[in-house]
Amino acid sequence: MATILRDLSYRHQWLYDSISRTAALTVGGEERFRTLPMADLPISPKSRVLDLCCGWGQSTKYLVQQSQEVIGLDASPRSIDRAKANVPEAEYVQAFAQDIPFDDNSFDVVHTSAALHEMEPETLNRIVWEVFRILKPGGVFTIADFHKPTNLLFWPGLAAFFWLFETETAWKLLKIDLPGLLSAVGFQRCDRQLYAGGSLQIIQAWK
Ligand SMILES: C[S@@+](CC[C@H](N)C(=O)[O-])C[C@H]1O[C@@H](n2cnc3c(N)ncnc32)[C@H](O)[C@@H]1O
C-alpha cells in the first residue's frame, strides 16, 4: 500500500501542502478545512490548546490566531523543526500521542487533524484515553479525519488517494466508530458532522 508519493510528500512540504489544499477544495478550501473543527468553540486567548500530531503546523497556524497558549506535539523531529519555523507563536514538544507528557486535566482544547488515520487501532485507543486524561473537565477534543463516504461518487477519489498516499491504517480507520470509541472512554457529548460526500468527519467531543 502507498507509493513513493507518500514518502515524497512527507519530505517536501510544498508537495504535501499542495495535495492538502487540493483535497480541502471539497469542503471550500484550506482555511475552512482547518477552522471547521473549532467552529463555535469558546476558545479565548488564555485557553490552553494542544495540536496533537501537529505536523509542520498546518492547523497550529490557525489555532494561534485564537489562543496565545498553543502547544504542538509531534513524534517527528523534522516536523517539529519545520513547525517551529512556520508557526513560531506556538510552543512545541516532540513526543508520541499515545504517551503525552502533560499532566491530567491540563488542556481546554486538544485538536488533531489528518493524523488518526495513521494509527493502528490499538494505538488510536491509547491516544483517545490519553486525550481524555489531559483534558480539563468540560474541555473539548476536536478531530478532522477520513470517514467512509456516504456518497458513492466519492469512493473512487478516496480509494485513489489512499492507494497513492496512505497505508493500511487509513482503511482501518474507515471501519472504526470514533464517536462510539470516544463515548466508551467517557466523553460526555460527541457531535460529528460529515463533509465531502461523507469522506471527511469533523468531531467535537466534550469531557
Ligand atoms: C499526515 S500528518 C498531519 C499533520 C497535520 N496535523 C495536518 O493536519 O496536516 C500526520 C502527522 O502525525 C505525526 N504522527 C504519526 N504518528 C504519531 C504518533 N504516534 N505520535 C505523534 N505524532 C505522530 C507524523 O509525524 C505527522 O507529522
The ligand as a MOL file (V3000), in Angstrom:
LIG
                    3D

  0  0  0     0  0            999 V3000
M  V30 BEGIN CTAB
M  V30 COUNTS 27 29 0 0 0
M  V30 BEGIN ATOM
M  V30 1 C -0.4870 13.4310 7.8610 0
M  V30 2 S 0.4220 14.3350 9.0570 0 CHG=1
M  V30 3 C -0.7960 15.5020 9.6110 0
M  V30 4 C -0.1660 16.7890 10.0040 0
M  V30 5 C -1.1160 17.9190 10.3640 0
M  V30 6 N -1.8140 17.6500 11.6180 0
M  V30 7 C -2.1310 18.2250 9.2750 0
M  V30 8 O -3.2990 18.4140 9.5960 0
M  V30 9 O -1.7580 18.3110 8.1060 0 CHG=-1
M  V30 10 C 0.4970 13.2060 10.4130 0
M  V30 11 C 1.4680 13.6350 11.4960 0
M  V30 12 O 1.3020 12.7570 12.5920 0
M  V30 13 C 2.5840 12.5050 13.1360 0
M  V30 14 N 2.4800 11.2330 13.8850 0
M  V30 15 C 2.2570 9.9980 13.3830 0
M  V30 16 N 2.1730 9.0950 14.3800 0
M  V30 17 C 2.3540 9.7990 15.5380 0
M  V30 18 C 2.3570 9.4290 16.9170 0
M  V30 19 N 2.1530 8.1610 17.3070 0
M  V30 20 N 2.5490 10.3970 17.8330 0
M  V30 21 C 2.7520 11.6900 17.4590 0
M  V30 22 N 2.7680 12.0840 16.1840 0
M  V30 23 C 2.5550 11.1510 15.2280 0
M  V30 24 C 3.5060 12.4570 11.9490 0
M  V30 25 O 4.8520 12.7000 12.3320 0
M  V30 26 C 2.9260 13.5670 11.0850 0
M  V30 27 O 3.5480 14.8110 11.3420 0
M  V30 END ATOM
M  V30 BEGIN BOND
M  V30 1 1 1 2
M  V30 2 1 2 3
M  V30 3 1 2 10
M  V30 4 1 3 4
M  V30 5 1 4 5
M  V30 6 1 5 6
M  V30 7 1 5 7
M  V30 8 2 7 8
M  V30 9 1 7 9
M  V30 10 1 10 11
M  V30 11 1 11 12
M  V30 12 1 11 26
M  V30 13 1 12 13
M  V30 14 1 13 14
M  V30 15 1 13 24
M  V30 16 1 14 15
M  V30 17 1 14 23
M  V30 18 2 15 16
M  V30 19 1 16 17
M  V30 20 1 17 18
M  V30 21 2 17 23
M  V30 22 1 18 19
M  V30 23 2 18 20
M  V30 24 1 20 21
M  V30 25 2 21 22
M  V30 26 1 22 23
M  V30 27 1 24 25
M  V30 28 1 24 26
M  V30 29 1 26 27
M  V30 END BOND
M  V30 END CTAB
M  END
